[in-house]
Amino acid sequence: MLRAAIGQSCPYCGDAMEGPNRWPTRDHIKPRSKRHTLTADNQAIVCAPCNKAKGSLSLQRFVNRLARAGDPRALRVAAFLQIRLPQLDLQQETGPNVKHSDFEFSI
């Protein structure tokens, strides 16, 4: 899976995932540090710098941090999250009363 992603665009920054500094890596969309597992729904193949920048943040918090910093990746990551939103269980991330339609980004 990672080998097949070499040369493809990172969904977070848009740069090609190749070369010594931009190898593809598996990102936990919902962080492992919050006891989430690496299931098919909870992973994205992203370049190493984006994975490192996200660290243990949830994807929602990563978008907000990028937006506050004026980082151009914020729009790409938000678009990626909107595509993946139906697959993610937001109740674990934001509480049981939040619906997909209630979820907003602060960009």
C-alpha positions in Angstrom: 0.0 0.0 0.0 2.8 2.5 0.9 4.9 1.4 -2.0 2.0 2.0 -4.4 1.6 5.5 -3.1 5.1 6.6 -4.1 4.8 9.5 -6.5 1.1 10.2 -5.8 0.0 13.5 -4.3 -0.3 13.8 -0.5 -3.9 14.5 0.3 -2.9 17.0 3.0 -0.4 19.2 1.1 -0.6 18.1 -2.6 3.1 17.5 -3.0 4.3 14.3 -4.6 5.1 11.6 -2.0 8.6 10.6 -3.2 12.2 11.3 -2.4 14.1 11.1 0.9 12.0 13.7 2.7 8.5 13.0 1.4 8.0 9.2 1.6 4.4 8.0 2.1 3.4 7.1 5.6 0.2 5.9 7.3 -1.6 8.5 9.3 -4.1 7.7 12.0 -6.9 10.1 11.2 -8.2 9.7 14.8 -4.9 9.4 16.8 -3.5 6.2 18.3 -2.7 8.2 21.4 -6.5 8.5 22.0 -6.7 4.7 21.7 -8.0 4.6 18.2 -6.7 1.7 16.0 -5.4 1.6 12.5 -8.5 0.4 10.6 -9.2 1.1 7.0 -11.5 3.9 7.9 -9.0 5.5 10.3 -6.0 5.8 8.0 -4.7 8.0 5.3 -1.6 7.7 3.2 0.2 11.1 3.6 3.7 12.4 3.2 6.1 12.1 6.2 6.3 15.9 6.8 2.5 16.2 7.0 2.2 13.2 9.2 4.8 14.6 11.5 3.1 18.1 11.5 -0.2 16.5 12.5 1.4 14.4 15.2 -1.2 13.2 17.7 -3.8 15.7 16.8 -7.2 14.6 15.5 -7.7 15.7 11.9 -10.3 18.2 13.0 -7.8 19.9 15.4 -5.1 19.7 12.7 -7.3 21.7 10.3 -8.0 24.3 12.9 -4.3 24.6 13.8 -3.4 25.0 10.1 -6.1 27.6 9.6 -5.1 29.7 12.6 -1.5 29.7 11.3 -2.6 30.7 7.8 -1.1 27.4 6.4 -2.3 26.8 2.8 -2.7 23.1 3.7 -5.8 23.9 5.8 -8.1 24.0 2.8 -6.8 20.7 1.4 -7.0 18.9 4.7 -10.5 20.3 5.3 -11.6 19.1 1.9 -10.1 15.6 2.6 -11.9 15.5 5.9 -15.2 16.4 4.2 -14.7 13.5 1.9 -13.9 11.1 4.7 -16.5 12.5 7.2 -19.2 9.9 6.4 -16.7 7.1 7.2 -15.6 8.5 10.5 -17.4 8.0 13.8 -17.5 11.6 15.1 -19.3 10.6 18.3 -16.1 9.2 19.7 -14.3 12.5 18.8 -16.9 15.1 19.6 -19.6 13.6 21.8 -22.8 11.7 21.3 -25.0 14.7 20.4 -23.1 15.8 17.4 -24.3 14.9 14.0 -22.4 15.0 10.7 -24.5 18.0 9.6 -23.6 19.8 12.8 -19.9 19.5 12.2 -18.2 22.8 11.1 -14.7 23.8 10.4 -13.3 27.1 11.6 -11.4 28.1 8.4 
